[in-house]
């Protein structure tokens, strides 16, 4: 459950926080009180006061809307479906698959890790079982451990 401070400090409320700071200044609140109520610094309040005075209320809005992804939502869903139907998949195999079918190569491996995670796989575990695993040796080793 969120606390009041968590809600106030949420990045989604940044525009509202700016507007409230300005409105409180216009109503004669002291900067100290504004800072305490909104969990902001006095430089935050003075910065947005100056911007409001120079550019108006529109300047308080967030202008960055985020970048577009390399893959569409449908393409991403197709890749996740592909991964869910595989017992294991390496980062290199996923990279080759995405490049071959979608023409996308990520600079950071983190994007591949995220896709593998969404597909229910781990980039740490690329094989379902150890190919060198010998059942007889394993049972013998367990018996030795029990004796000690």
N, C-alpha and C positions, 0 to 999 in steps of 0.2 A: 504494500500500500504506500502511496506517495505521501510525503509530508507537504505542507504548504510551501516550504522553501524549495523542494524539488520541483513543484509545479511552477513557481515563480521563476526559478533559474532555468527552466526548460528552454532549449534553443528555439522551440516553436513559438515561444512568447516574447521573442526579442523585440518585434515591432511594437507589441502592446506595452512592453516595459519602457521603450523610448517615448511612446505617446503619453503614457502615464506620468513619466518624469516631467515632460513639458507641461502637461495639464496642471500638475501639482505646482510647478513654478508659477504658472499663470494665476493660480488661486492663492499664491502668496506663501506656500510652504517653504520652510527653510531647507537648504541643500542637505544639511545633516539628517533631517527627518526623512527626506526622500531617499537618501542612501540607506538608511536603516530599514525603511519599509520595503524597498525594492531589491535589497541586497546588491547594490551597485556602488561604485566609487564616485567621489565627487568629480573626478575628471570625466566620467561617463556622462554625468548630468550636464556639466558645462559644455562638453563637446556637442551633445545633441541639442542643447539650447542654442548654441551658435549656428549650427546647421539649420535648425528650424527657423531662426530669425533671418538667415541669408537665403534659404531656398524654399521654405514653406513646408507644409505637412507631408507632401509627397516624398521628400528627402528622407523621411523616417522609415520608409518601407525598405524591405530587403530587395535588392535588385538581382542577386545571384540566384538562379533557379537550378543550378546543377548542370552537369554535362550529360550528353547523351551517351548511352552505353554502346559498346561495339556490337553487341548482340541484341536482337529484339527479344521481347518477352517470350514470343513463340519459339524462337531459336533456342533460347535458354531452357525452356521447358522440354524441348526435343532432346537436348543434351542430357538433361537430368534423367529423362525417361531412358535414354541409352545407357546411362551409368547404372541405373537401378536394375537393369536386366543383365548386368555383368557381375560375375563373382569377384573380380578384382580388376583394377586398372591403374597403371602407373601414370605419373604426371606427364611423362614423355609421350605415352600412348594417347592420352587425352589431348595434349597439345597438337599432335599430328592429326588426330581426328577432327578437331576444330578448324585447323588450318585447311585441311583437305576439303571439308564440306561447307565451311562458312567463310573461309578466307581471312580469318582473324588470328593474329598471334599477339598474345599479351606480353608486355615487357616484364611484368612481375609474376612470379610463380604463385603469389597469393591468390590471384584470380582463379587459377587452376585448383588450388587447395579448396577454395570456397565452393567451386562447382562439385568437386569430389565429395565434400561434406554434405552438400545438398542432395547428392545422389546416393547418400548412405554409405560411402566408402571413405577410407582413410588413406591419405597419401603415404602414411608410415607403413601400412600393410598392403603390399602389392600382390601377395600370394595368399591363397586361402590356407594352405598347409605348407610346412617346410618339406621340400622334396627329398631332403636327406634324412628325414625322420624314419627311424627303424623301430617298429613296435616292440620287437624282442629285446633290443638293447635298452629301451626305455623301461620295460618291466624288470629287467635284471638290475638296472640302476636303482629303481625304487626299492627292490628287495634289499640291496646293499645299504641303502639309507636307513631302512627300518631296523636292520641288525645293529647299526651303530647307534 
